[in-house]
Amino acid sequence: ASYRRGWVAMGEDKATDPLEGVEVLSRKRLQALCHFELPSAPKWTMNKYIPPGPIGAAYIDSEGPIDAIMGPGGSGKTVASAWKGIKFALQRMPICRDGVVRCKGTVVRDNYRSLYRTTLQSWFDIFPPEMEEGLFSGGQDRPAVHQLRLSTVRNVGGVNVVVPVDLRVEFFAIADVNYELLFKSYETSYAWATEADGIDPMAIPFFYSRTSRYPRLELLPPGAQRARVAFVDFNPPDPEHPLYLACVRGSFREDFDESQEPRSINFFRQPSGLSDQAENRAGKSLSEYQAEMAVLHKDTARRMVEGRPGRQRSGLPVYDEDFDYDVHTAINLPIIKDLPLNIGMDQGGQGGSAGSPAAVFFQVLPIGQVRIYDEVVAEAGTGVERFLEQIVPLMTTRFADLPPGIHSCDPSGFYGGDKVYGTLAFAEIIQKALGHPLIPAPSNEWTPRRESLALIMGRTISTGVPKLIIDRRCKLLIKGLNGAYKYQRLHDGTYHPRPIKNREANAVEAAQYGVLGVFGLAGTINRLAQGSRPQASNVVQLRRQANSRRRAADFSVWDV
């Protein structure tokens, strides 16, 4: 069969051929495998396809290295991905010496039943199995291959000419196979992981490494470069899913620092199906989303209707309805010169995170915006001296030119010293080492602490300007706000009244104490709740109020 030609030419070992057992299928047999009526004509054509919306269009146009799109059910992700691969073949792949564009696409998902019954249904809406001189091969619980002869217009020597395109698309299920072993010599042009939250996330960078290997270099003219891209589509998973975390982080590498290097994952997040900006309205109406919202379980509706990550399965996130990653985070947040630098601290001395102190560094702008620039969250078992060794270098380098502002911490950080023997408490050691007053936050009661952040996350300065913005280098703080700061689920189905103490919790609570230390407990919190826009004169008053509320009453933190 013709689907074998490329493998025979490459001398592939039959025992490790991922296409072993695939055969040309009749229309009747293919329909029995797919369990849906095979179309005889395309639902969309290359001249008439319209992207589901601006997010979907940007995803299709993006050139990787890895592009990912996440959105509610019915938002047009799968079809957009299919068109993305076609556009890649028609526009980005080089012309071979014989005047033909050759491209191989690789599609992976979790299992063959879903691949044949859902993925191929979307694919056949574009290319029915008997269209465009196509040859389709497959089998029961076997990969599938679709060979197509298309054409495109390219500028060759200053003249627009019609160029033939040989597109070969191979479909695999990889959830239950050792894909690294099976595909170790595999060659392709682009890779598409559909419903990607159901496969091993590390398969995505692996298949990216298989791209830019087809066609063979000897088929190309001198200097021609083989294009490459990998792309994924998925519905929102739970917030701790490694694929979602990688997309948010911008890389599958856990040590990736977006402030120091470019993202390798471009993340496209479609709006809620209930939103005025919802995508693919031609395919799914507002009333359909509203009906699902009324029927589905809350967590399912959150993911499939609103397009948001699900709840933590092991607990209830504290800021579940407050924090929005896209709204409340930024890359390389600019520091405001001459504006005081505030620090919030938590000594991290409870539960399994004992001895894991944390600090966050932030400014309050004259317009009232809180900007958190950095964090220090020590490993478990870190004493105050080692904690200072991590804080001081940051203050003497990145923040060296900023005047000191309010330094505040958990009031319990002032307990534990012994005046008789001359031993100092956690906060007293920090204060002495930094040479700047460290005040106790006005309260360590749970409700004021939670509301100190919830209130500013729920307000904006003006349209599109949030009251809280966090630099993405604050990884543990963001992870905590995004769900890791959570209430523990108890055996009776209820939740513990206080959050679990972990490193993420310490970062969040350092931010709580910092905000409370600056804004105080009463009047300024009320002002935040009203969404006011304080001008410069108001900020001066906020400083005076914070100063008057501190417990260490013999100095002015603004005059030091």
GIDALIN-V236925 format. One record per backbone hydrogen bond with DSSP energy under -1.0 kcal/mol. NH is the residue of the N-H (numbers start at 1). CO is the residue of the C=O. Records with the same first field share a line. If there is no record, write none. Layout:
NH->CO + CO
//
This chain:
4->1
5->2
8->4
9->5
10->6
11->8
12->7
16->13
17->14
20->17
22->19
23->138
25->136
30->26
31->27
32->28
33->29
34->30
35->31
43->125
44->125
49->45
57->53
58->54
59->55
60->56
61->57
62->58
66->264
67->230
68->266
69->232
70->268
71->234
73->304
75->72
80->76
81->77
82->78
83->79
84->80
85->81
86->82
87->83
88->84
89->85
90->86
91->87
92->88
93->88
96->100
97->219
99->96
101->164
103->166
105->168
106->190
107->170
108->192
109->172
115->111
116->112
117->113
118->114
119->114
120->115
122->118
123->119
124->120
126->123
127->123
131->128
134->131
135->147
137->145
138->23
142->139
144->171
145->137
146->169
147->135
148->167
149->132
150->165
152->163
154->161
156->159
159->156
161->154
163->152
165->150
166->101
167->148
168->103
169->146
170->105
171->144
172->107
174->109
175->110
177->174
179->177
182->178
183->179
186->183
188->210
189->104
190->104
191->229
192->106
193->231
194->108
196->233
198->195
199->196
203->200
204->201
206->202
207->203
208->204
209->205
211->208
213->188
219->216
220->217
224->221
230->65
231->191
232->67
233->193
234->69
241->238
245->241
246->242
247->243
248->244
249->245
250->246
251->246
256->253
260->257
261->257
264->250
265->250
266->66
268->68
270->70
273->305
275->272
278->275
280->52
283->280
284->280
289->285
290->286
291->287
292->288
293->289
294->290
296->292
301->297
302->298
303->299
304->300
305->301
306->301
308->302
310->237
316->487
318->485
323->319
328->324
330->470
339->336
341->403
342->362
343->406
344->360
345->408
346->358
353->350
354->351
356->348
358->346
359->376
360->344
361->374
362->342
363->371
365->369
368->365
370->467
371->363
372->469
373->361
374->361
376->359
378->357
381->354
382->355 + 379
387->383
388->384
389->385
391->387
392->388
395->391
396->392
399->394
400->397
402->399
405->341
408->343
409->439
410->345
413->410
414->411
415->412
418->423
423->418
427->413
429->425
430->426
431->427
432->428
433->429
434->430
435->431
436->431
439->407
441->409
449->445
450->446
451->447
452->448
454->450
455->451
457->453
458->454
461->465
465->462
467->459
469->370
470->328
471->372
472->330
474->471
475->473
478->474
479->475
480->476
481->477
482->478
483->480
484->479
485->480
487->316
490->494
493->490
496->488
500->486
506->502
507->503
508->504
509->505
510->506
511->507
512->508
513->509
514->510
515->511
516->512
517->513
518->514
519->515
520->516
526->522
527->523
528->524
529->525
530->526
531->528
532->527
539->535
540->536
541->537
542->538
543->539
544->540
545->541
546->542
547->543
548->544
549->545
553->551
559->556
//
